[in-house]
Amino acid sequence: HLQERALAEAENRPLPQSCSSNDVRALRISDFKHAHEQAS
């Protein structure tokens, strides 16, 4: 139950998760564009 509560509290914090997810999304997009340029 402690781990579940910790996960719930972490999910209830929008700022760190949204920032990290946005950074990961930007990295994935840049990596995809770079790989696409090398492929073509």
VENHU-V220932 format. One record per backbone hydrogen bond with DSSP energy under -1.0 kcal/mol. NH is the residue of the N-H (numbers start at 1). CO is the residue of the C=O. E is the energy in kcal/mol with one decimal. If there is no record, write none. Layout:
nh=NH co=CO e=E
nh=NH co=CO e=E
//
This chain:
nh=5 co=1 e=-2.6
nh=6 co=2 e=-2.3
nh=7 co=3 e=-2.6
nh=8 co=4 e=-2.5
nh=9 co=5 e=-2.6
nh=10 co=6 e=-2.2
nh=11 co=7 e=-2.6
nh=12 co=8 e=-1.5
nh=13 co=10 e=-1.3
nh=17 co=13 e=-1.0
nh=18 co=14 e=-2.6
nh=19 co=15 e=-2.4
nh=20 co=16 e=-2.5
nh=21 co=17 e=-2.8
nh=22 co=18 e=-2.4
nh=23 co=19 e=-2.4
nh=24 co=20 e=-2.5
nh=25 co=21 e=-2.5
nh=26 co=22 e=-2.5
nh=27 co=23 e=-2.5
nh=28 co=24 e=-2.6
nh=29 co=25 e=-2.3
nh=30 co=26 e=-2.6
nh=31 co=27 e=-2.7
nh=32 co=28 e=-2.5
nh=33 co=29 e=-2.6
nh=34 co=30 e=-2.4
nh=35 co=31 e=-2.7
nh=36 co=32 e=-2.5
nh=37 co=33 e=-2.4
nh=38 co=34 e=-2.0
nh=39 co=35 e=-2.2
nh=40 co=36 e=-2.0
//
